[in-house]
Amino acid sequence: MNIKDLSDEILFTPGHTACAGCGAPPIVRNIMKIFGKDTIIYTPANCLLVFGGTYPYLAWKVPYFHEAFENTGACISGVARALRKQGKKTLVVGIAGDGGTYDIGIQALSGAAERNEDVIYICYDNEAYMNTGIQRSGSTPYGAATTTTPAGTKIPGKLDHKKDMAEIMRAHEVPYVATMSIAHQRDFLEKAKKARDVEGFRYLHIISPCPTGWRFDPSLTIEMSRKAVDSGMWTLFEAEYGEITNIYKPKKKIPVKEYLMGQGRFRHFTPEMVEELQRWVDHKWKRIYGEEP
Amino acid sequence: MGWTTVKSALPPGRYFLQGDEACAEGAIAAGCNFYAGYPITPAGEILLRMCHRFAELRERGEHRVFIQMEDEIGSIAACIGASWAGAKAMTATSGPGFSLMLENIGYAIGTETPVVIVDVQRAGPTTGQATRPAQGDVMQARFGAHGDYEIIVLSPWSVAEMYTETIRAFNLAERFRVPVILLADEAVGHLRESIDIPPEVKIYNRAKPKDREPPFGGAEVPPMPAFGEGHKLLVTGSTHDEWGYRRTVSPEAQATLVGRLVGKIARHRGEICAVEERFCEGELDVLVIAYGFTARSALAAVKMARAEGIAAGLLRLKTLWPFPAEAVRSLAGHSRRMLVAEMNQGQMLREVQRLVPQAQGHNRTDGEVIEPKELFDKIYKISII
């Protein structure tokens, strides 16, 4: 995959109303360059719907369907089955946030994966309900401050760790699961291309830094994505039918503290909390890379 | 057990609050000690206030549980579970979430589980306009769950009533062992105005069984045991007898259960139905019936009409269901015209027309509130016919 060979056609256009530094627009703009025009996009309630799907700032140049919150997996199942029956190969893509994936949408998602529907499901993961006012989600990392897990003197942010959604999807043994980051563009595009070309259920999970909710300088979105990967807070891998086939290993693992710095949601972290998050990261690192960090 | 007077959770005095915040404070005052919810506009501020205030109260040693659930189905189900563990539970949502809750609202009716559900209505159907007011869930609140039942639905019109009617919702839920729906709207939920918090609050706590008292029969509203209190307790969504045993093919058990679920509310309409009459003395040219935020505009319109020499009055429904038929019927006798104003296509109008077929509606479903002037124009128009 050579980036300069990419189509110049922009299917997710500028002029939408996303916050400065939002991770979602570069994610969908890049992914649409791979998916192309013969694509239908489904989204439930999320920021992407609001900033990219509202008149007169509609950013999509492909058919676009906004459905109810809890059923992205089921909606794309229905449209894909009906299209395939007519012999149409149109790519059917659901794009949900972490709330719509980890929490309210997991039942429909799991059903679609188990039935191996011929669809692509994308989770753009900004680690909280940013659209309704930064409430915690099943994806919010340990200790992060959100409006419903505020950092107080007794309870310092969210007490639970982030749910490993990509592993849950890998356990469905579907044709393709990939985790991605926009800081790793070539890897990102190659995975998108693979997802486009595989048949059956495909799950793409992309970390999407949110300057508003994470409280960091909006010019550092790509850097946040990179640090998430380099620290092990986010891992890039591919899995086919449940088997991991490719893992990206950072050249140099940075301490999780380096990722936390510069993000307001972690500002209250004590050394013990940093240690707890590091322990979680190291444990995951060992599980994924099969070696001591 | 029964009625008791408790100190307000907030220090008494005048506050400047948002409707959603006042609702949370009302719940806390009423003794709500369990909140499970899911973020949704325009009810999100209730979730947030409960989250933060419960944390404060826990600091003072109180047992108050807040959970952000994975969706609205989980929210109402957790509340039902908590209620059976003896808690006073509440959840708050708006249209899409309310739709998801309906099966479990029916479950709470069938299992006679006290729980308070706040629906801060927004413009629908479906996602609609999340930040715009509507009163489109009136019939859904009444008939949304399947099967035959009676339910209690209240409609606050001010920030002060977001406080007092939430307390009343808890009291009625505990008194009748029934889910009670506080049917607010975005305009009231996001309204900010001053509110006087009294030093004391009158609250009702559910009756507890003595030895060998059946939890699902015997009395009209049976006493409610909780898990962990030593009772052999069976709770089922299936038709059950007075001890909670599943009786899925017994005509008698089905008829008895439904009869009691309906009767325990219907027979106490006098205690449940609350209305406010303004300028309703004597013969009326036009009686306006309104509820929720719309009643504020209706009151202003009635005053404008009075200033023009039209004998207009306002009947404000604080209880929507059971429908306050007696109040409507008694005023119908001396009202020449009747006008039902609401932010929907005539949901309550239909109910009023069951009693007064010639009643007319003034409806708005564009996501804007009904304004006094437009309502005055309508009053004027029908008063001269």
Contacts between the chains, C-beta under 8 A, distances in Angstrom:
chain1	res1	chain2	res2	distance
A	45	B	127	6.7
A	66	B	127	7.1
A	68	B	96	6.6
A	68	B	126	6.7
A	68	B	127	7.3
A	69	B	71	7.8
A	69	B	96	6.5
A	70	B	71	6.0
A	70	B	100	7.0
A	99	B	39	7.8
A	102	B	70	7.9
A	103	B	70	3.9
A	103	B	71	6.2
A	104	B	38	7.3
A	104	B	70	6.1
A	104	B	71	3.8
A	106	B	70	7.6
A	129	B	39	4.9
A	132	B	39	4.0
A	132	B	40	6.5
A	132	B	41	6.0
A	132	B	44	5.4
A	133	B	39	6.7
A	133	B	44	5.5
A	133	B	48	7.3
A	135	B	39	4.4
A	135	B	44	7.6
A	135	B	47	7.3
A	135	B	48	7.9
A	135	B	68	6.2
A	136	B	68	6.0
A	138	B	70	6.7
A	147	B	48	5.7
A	147	B	51	7.6
A	148	B	39	7.7
A	148	B	47	6.8
A	148	B	48	6.8
A	148	B	51	4.9
A	148	B	68	5.0
A	150	B	51	7.8
A	150	B	52	7.0
A	150	B	55	7.8
A	152	B	55	6.5
A	154	B	55	7.6
A	154	B	58	8.0
A	154	B	59	6.7
A	155	B	55	6.7
